[in-house]
Each structure stands twice: as C-alpha cells, then as structure tokens.
Amino acid sequence: MITKEKIIASAKNTILSESESIAKLTDYINDSFFEAVDLIYNLKGRLVVTGIGKSAIIAQKIVATLNSTGTPALFLHAAEAIHGDLGMIQEGDGVICISKSGNSPEIKVLVPLLKRFGNKLIAITGNTSSFLGKEAHYTLNTFVETESCPNNLAPTNSTTAQLVMGDALAVCLMEMKKFSAEDFAIYHPGGALGKKLLLRVKDMLDPTRKPSVTSNSSVKNVIVEISEKRLGVTAVVENDVVVGIITDGDIRRTLNKTETIAGLTAKDIMTVNPKTIKSTDMVADALNIMEDHSITQLVVVDNGEYKGVIHLHDILKEGIV
C-alpha cells in the first residue's frame, strides 16, 4: 500500500535529485558554452532549435524563452526535418540540436545534413562522446548520473538539465543585448508587465464616459451626471477649463451637513485644483499619483483641455498593480 508518507518522500526525493543534477551543470560550463553564446549573439539569421521525443518538447520551451527575450528562434522537429521541413533552415541560421543520448537514428541522419548546408551546430547532450557530441561545432554537456524515475528510464533529470542549459543561454544573451524590462514588455504587450510599461492614459479613456457639469449646475444635475457616467466623479468645467471636481463622497458629505440641497450649485461643493494627469502619461504613473494622494480618480487634461477621467478600478482590471 502506498501511504501518504511514501508519496511525500518520493516527491521530495525527486526534487532533490533534480536539483542536484542541475547544480552539477556548473561544472560543465566552459569555453564551448562561451563560444556557443557568442555564435548566437552574432548570428545574421535565426536560431533553429531541434530535437526529438521529450527533447523536442524542451526545444519548444527554449524557443519560447529566446523569442520572448529578444533572440529570434524557431522550433524544428528532428523527425519532420528529414521529411521535408529542413527547408526552414536558411543560410546564416544557427542550429541547436538537443538529445540526451546524441545517438538516436533521426539525429544521425539530421546532423550531416545540417553540416552540409554550412550552418553552425550547437549540441545540448548528456553524452559528449556521442555522434552528436563529436559532430557538433560546440557541445554543451547536460550529463546526469541518473533519472528520478524509479526505473531510471523516464526522462526527468535529463530533460530538466536540458531546460536549465537553455535558460542559461537565454539569460547570457539577455545580458549581452542589455535586454531591459521595457524590452521585455514590448514582447509581452498583453501581460501585466507589458501593460504597466506600455499602456498610456489615453488608451483607457472612454469618450462616452466623460462626466462634466458647469459651475452653476444644480447639485441634482451633478448627481445625475455622476450616476450616468458611473465613474464616481464629475469634472466642473468652464470655458473648456477644469475648475474643480465633485466626487460621490463630496455629495454624501454635503447631504450629511445640509438639510436641503435646494439652491446649491456645483461651485458650492466642488474641490478646486484637482489632481490631473496628461493623456500621454503612463497608466502606471496615474496609479502612483492615486496611491500617493489616496484618491481613486484622476482628471485627464492636455494643454488645458479636458479629456476625461481615469478610475482606479479600470486600472486594476488591467492587472496593473
């Protein structure tokens, strides 16, 4: 019977085993690794990453990481390459071939073809004495003593080692390219970081939700405007210039202090000199202003012209925190 204790112990042993295998990779980082990074950095074309079986899956992840960090890469399945897809590789491209054994039949067929086309070949293999290890121009060693699999068969430690070696390449290339957070955002415009670094206030303004009243508007009209635009605030505008704002909080405080709102106008309850921001400013900057002043709305003004209101809730919906 498999007990809870055995399952927990097995999980811990797997994690420890894989972490030890990864740690030993540092012993294999040598001149060949440096030369491989230098080759990729100076490529005129793209980097093609290929493999078969589980190594092909790791190759796809490495490609994804490289593309997202500024190194153009594409995946080529080793089996498909020798059945017509070899045309994906062009002059000036570099190739990474991933294989634990380095001796699989597909790899033995593919490697001579790659070298025939004159493309530089980088091997990521756990067997540097293999066909792939010997034929590659640069060989990155991902040897592991054992797999975590109880039968020492299913790729576990070995594929993790391949993945980590790919990450090491990607990070080195990022540093060489001086790849910044702003650069990362360009490749991830839909993610939280991309939005934080790229999204501008004007991108979030809704022209149909631009609350506005005049100084002489009745408080009743102010309430109607705030309710209709559903931003919890309205700007008070005179001659296209924002002279104040009124929030739903201002309305509540007025009702608490006054027996009747009859005769009151917007100018009687508005806050003058409201906090503003330009439409070309970053949404992240708007969020910082709101946090610094404990407010939930900002009036957007460009060269004195009222453009609308940006609300904290809309910013949070975009995942910008």
C-alpha positions in Angstrom: 0.0 0.0 0.0 1.3 3.4 -1.0 0.9 5.7 2.1 0.8 9.5 2.3 4.3 9.4 3.8 5.7 7.4 0.9 4.2 9.8 -1.6 5.6 12.9 0.1 9.0 11.2 0.5 9.0 10.3 -3.2 8.2 13.9 -4.2 10.9 15.3 -2.1 13.5 12.8 -3.4 12.6 13.7 -7.0 13.0 17.4 -6.3 16.3 16.9 -4.5 17.6 14.5 -7.2 16.8 17.0 -10.0 18.2 20.0 -8.1 21.5 18.0 -7.5 21.7 17.3 -11.3 21.2 20.9 -12.1 23.8 22.0 -9.6 26.4 19.8 -11.3 25.8 21.5 -14.6 28.0 24.4 -13.3 31.0 22.0 -13.8 30.2 21.8 -17.5 30.1 25.5 -18.3 33.3 26.0 -20.2 34.8 27.7 -23.3 32.4 25.8 -25.6 29.5 27.4 -23.7 31.0 30.8 -24.2 31.6 30.2 -27.9 28.1 29.0 -28.4 26.7 32.1 -26.8 29.0 34.3 -28.9 27.9 32.5 -32.0 24.2 33.0 -31.3 24.7 36.7 -30.4 26.4 37.3 -33.7 24.1 35.3 -35.9 22.9 37.0 -39.1 19.9 34.8 -39.3 17.8 33.0 -36.7 18.4 30.3 -34.2 16.8 26.9 -35.0 16.3 24.6 -32.1 15.6 20.9 -32.9 15.2 17.6 -31.0 13.0 14.5 -30.9 10.9 13.0 -28.2 11.0 14.7 -24.8 14.0 16.7 -26.1 11.7 18.2 -28.7 9.3 19.5 -26.0 12.3 21.1 -24.2 13.4 22.6 -27.5 10.0 24.3 -27.9 10.2 25.8 -24.4 13.7 27.1 -25.2 12.5 28.7 -28.4 9.7 30.4 -26.5 12.1 31.8 -23.9 14.6 33.0 -26.6 11.8 34.7 -28.6 10.4 36.5 -25.6 13.9 37.8 -24.6 15.0 39.2 -27.9 16.7 36.3 -29.7 14.8 35.2 -32.8 14.3 31.5 -32.7 12.1 28.7 -34.2 11.5 25.1 -33.5 12.1 22.3 -35.9 11.2 18.7 -35.1 14.1 16.4 -35.9 11.9 13.8 -37.5 10.0 16.3 -39.6 13.3 17.9 -40.7 14.4 14.8 -42.5 11.0 14.5 -44.2 10.8 18.0 -45.9 11.0 20.6 -43.2 14.7 21.1 -43.5 14.0 24.0 -45.8 13.1 26.0 -42.7 16.9 26.4 -42.1 18.4 29.1 -44.2 21.9 30.5 -44.7 23.1 32.4 -41.7 21.0 30.5 -39.3 22.5 28.7 -36.3 21.2 25.3 -35.0 20.9 23.9 -31.5 20.2 20.1 -31.5 19.1 18.6 -28.2 19.4 14.9 -27.5 20.2 13.0 -24.3 21.9 10.1 -26.0 23.1 12.0 -29.0 22.9 8.8 -31.0 19.2 8.5 -32.0 18.6 7.5 -35.6 17.0 10.8 -36.5 19.9 12.8 -35.1 22.4 10.7 -37.0 20.6 11.4 -40.2 20.0 15.1 -39.5 23.4 16.2 -38.3 25.3 15.5 -41.6 22.6 17.4 -43.5 22.9 20.4 -41.3 26.7 20.5 -41.6 26.4 20.0 -45.4 24.4 23.3 -45.5 27.2 25.1 -43.7 25.2 26.0 -40.6 27.0 26.1 -37.3 25.7 23.4 -34.9 25.4 23.5 -31.1 24.8 20.3 -29.3 23.0 20.0 -26.0 23.6 16.4 -25.0 24.2 14.2 -22.0 26.7 12.2 -23.9 29.6 14.3 -25.3 31.2 11.2 -26.8 28.1 10.5 -28.9 27.7 11.1 -32.6 26.0 14.4 -32.0 28.6 15.4 -29.4 31.5 14.7 -31.7 30.0 16.2 -34.9 28.7 19.5 -33.4 30.8 22.6 -33.6 30.1 23.4 -30.0 28.9 20.9 -27.3 27.1 21.8 -24.1 27.2 18.9 -21.6 24.0 18.1 -19.8 25.1 14.8 -18.3 23.1 13.4 -15.4 24.0 10.4 -13.4 20.5 9.0 -13.0 16.9 9.9 -13.7 14.4 10.4 -10.9 12.3 7.7 -12.4 12.4 4.6 -10.2 13.3 2.6 -13.2 15.9 5.1 -14.3 14.2 5.3 -17.7 11.7 8.2 -18.0 13.4 11.5 -18.9 13.3 13.6 -15.7 16.6 14.9 -14.5 18.0 14.8 -18.1 15.2 17.0 -19.5 15.4 19.4 -16.6 19.1 19.7 -17.2 18.4 20.5 -20.9 15.9 23.1 -19.9 18.2 24.8 -17.5 21.1 24.9 -20.0 18.7 26.6 -22.4 17.8 29.1 -19.8 21.5 29.8 -19.1 21.9 30.5 -22.8 18.9 32.9 -22.9 20.0 34.8 -19.8 23.5 35.3 -21.0 22.1 36.6 -24.3 19.8 38.9 -22.5 22.8 40.4 -20.6 24.8 40.8 -23.8 21.9 42.5 -25.5 21.3 44.7 -22.4 17.7 43.4 -22.6 15.7 45.6 -20.3 12.3 45.3 -18.6 11.0 47.8 -21.2 12.2 45.5 -24.0 10.6 42.5 -22.3 7.3 44.5 -22.2 7.4 45.0 -25.9 7.4 41.3 -26.4 4.7 40.8 -23.8 2.2 43.6 -24.5 -0.7 41.6 -23.2 0.9 40.7 -19.9 0.8 42.7 -16.7 4.4 44.0 -17.1 3.7 44.9 -20.7 0.6 46.9 -19.7 2.5 48.6 -16.9 5.3 49.8 -19.1 3.4 50.4 -22.3 -0.2 51.4 -21.5 -0.9 55.1 -21.6 -3.7 57.0 -20.0 -5.3 57.8 -23.4 -5.6 54.1 -24.1 -8.0 53.7 -21.2 -10.2 56.8 -21.8 -13.8 56.1 -22.9 -15.2 59.1 -24.8 -18.7 58.1 -23.9 -17.8 58.4 -20.2 -16.6 62.0 -19.8 -18.6 63.4 -16.9 -18.9 67.2 -17.0 -21.0 69.9 -15.4 -20.7 73.7 -15.1 -20.2 75.7 -12.0 -23.8 76.8 -12.0 -25.2 73.2 -12.4 -27.6 72.2 -9.6 -26.5 69.5 -7.2 -29.3 67.4 -8.6 -27.8 67.6 -12.1 -24.4 66.8 -10.6 -25.8 63.6 -9.0 -27.4 62.6 -12.3 -24.1 63.2 -14.2 -22.1 61.2 -11.8 -24.7 58.4 -11.8 -24.9 58.2 -15.6 -21.1 58.2 -16.3 -20.5 55.7 -13.4 -17.0 57.0 -12.6 -17.9 58.3 -9.1 -16.9 61.8 -10.1 -17.5 64.6 -12.5 -15.4 67.5 -13.6 -16.6 71.0 -13.2 -15.8 72.8 -16.5 -16.0 76.5 -17.5 -14.9 77.6 -21.0 -13.3 74.2 -21.6 -11.1 74.6 -18.5 -11.5 72.3 -15.5 -12.1 74.5 -12.4 -12.9 71.7 -10.0 -14.2 68.2 -9.4 -17.0 66.7 -7.4 -16.9 63.1 -6.2 -19.8 61.0 -4.9 -18.1 61.4 -1.5 -18.5 65.1 -1.8 -22.2 64.6 -2.4 -22.5 62.4 0.7 -20.7 64.8 2.9 -22.9 67.7 1.7 -26.0 65.7 2.4 -24.8 65.0 5.9 -24.1 68.7 6.6 -27.1 70.3 4.9 -30.8 70.0 5.4 -31.6 70.6 1.8 -29.6 70.8 -1.4 -32.1 73.2 -3.0 -30.2 76.2 -4.2 -26.8 74.6 -4.0 -24.7 74.5 -7.2 -21.6 72.7 -8.3 -19.3 75.5 -7.3 -20.6 75.3 -3.7 -19.4 71.8 -3.2 -16.6 71.2 -5.7 -12.9 70.7 -4.9 -10.8 73.2 -6.7 -7.3 72.5 -8.2 -7.9 68.7 -8.6 -5.1 66.3 -9.3 -4.7 65.9 -13.1 -2.6 63.9 -15.5 -1.9 64.1 -19.2 -3.4 61.5 -21.6 0.1 60.8 -22.9 1.4 59.8 -19.4 1.7 56.2 -18.4 -1.1 54.5 -16.6 1.4 53.3 -14.0 2.1 56.9 -13.3 -1.6 57.6 -12.8 -1.7 54.7 -10.4 1.2 56.1 -8.4 -0.5 59.5 -8.1 -3.7 57.9 -6.9 -1.8 55.9 -4.3 0.2 58.9 -3.1 -2.9 61.0 -2.6 -5.3 58.3 -1.5 -7.7 59.0 -4.4 -9.5 56.8 -6.9 -9.9 59.1 -9.9 -7.7 61.5 -11.9 -8.9 64.2 -14.3 -7.1 64.0 -17.6 -6.1 67.3 -19.1 -4.0 68.1 -22.1 -2.8 71.7 -22.5 -5.7 72.9 -20.5 -8.3 70.8 -22.5 -10.4 68.4 -20.5 -10.1 64.8 -21.9 -11.9 62.7 -19.4 -11.4 60.7 -16.2 -9.3 57.7 -15.4 -10.5 55.5 -12.5 -8.6 53.2 -10.2 -10.9 50.3 -10.8 -10.3 50.4 -14.5 -6.5 50.3 -13.9 -6.8 47.3 -11.5 -9.0 45.5 -14.1 -6.0 45.7 -16.5 -3.9 43.9 -13.9 -1.6 46.9 -13.3 -0.6 46.9 -9.6 
